[in-house]
Amino acid sequence: MQSARGFEYGVRHIISPQSGGLIDVLLSTLHLDRTEIEFLLGLGSIYLNHKRVKENSSVSAGDYLRVHTKPRRFPVANLRWQERVIFDDENFLVANKISGIPVHASVDNDQEHLQNYLSQALGYELFVTHRLDVPTRGLIVFAKNLHFQSEFNKLLVQREMTKIYKAVVEGQSLQTGILTHYMEPSPRAPKTVSRQFQPGWQDCVLEILNMDVLADNRSELKIHLLTGRTHQIRAQLGCEKHPIVGDHTYGAAKISTEEKIELEAHELAFTNPLTLQKHSFTL
């Protein structure tokens, strides 16, 4: 039995009508061939009783299967991932993320993301500490052990890491200074923000440190991110009618089919919570 829920996104919800191997069950219920099912298994697009499975597991009649038949893909060819690392010690590394890939595994793809690409190239496991949106490029920190990850996350919660971004935006009338909005709590994007306080909404605060006027009614901003909400800079600048160039989601003109916007995590500064050494990185 299949449910129509999520059908338009290629998600199939199935109650297994029989016992047997996972692939055989899916062959009997989906219009996919064995090669396609094996590919989805390897990509991490199939769940059995709410757990991601990567092998041809045993399935019992009545088990719940979820199959993402149209997973988002982020393949990257011929990139020297080692050259994206700008700092590396025993506890963490700093990498320069490219636009167009996620930092970590997504619900339908646990292979094509920066964490995995770097781990495979370097030969050791990395742990996520913070995130950048898929179309955003720039500096990001990965932990090399769980102890550093835990302590660094405390540092982030206490907002003890300085994050400076550069953004090229449409329009030329923003001013330097503090910009405050309030974001509706929702797991979905695009995010909704308001200039006016809304009960229960999250505060979003950034500081525009500098603005340079560019050609074609554009400007380049240097931004100090003071709170770290999902899509915060993108949503705030979109609300101010100065969307980031390429950010069609928040009102900019669509200029490319690639997931790429003119937003860069340009500077990071923090104190290593384990060694108390001060670090600063700039692209």
Secondary structure, DSSP 8 states (H G I E B T S, - for coil): -EE-TTGGGTEEEEE-SS-EEHHHHHHHHSS--HHHHHHHHHHT-EEETTEE--S--EE-TT-EEEEESS-------S--GGGGEEEE-SSEEEEEE-TTS-SS-BTTBSSSSHHHHHHHHHTS--EE-----TT-EEEEEEESSHHHHHHHHHHHHTT-SEEEEEEEEE-S---SEEEEEEE---SSSS--EESS--TT-EEEEEEEEEEEEETTTEEEEEEEE-S--TTHHHHHHHHTT--BTT-GGGT-----SSS--SEEEEEEEEE-TTT--EEEEE-
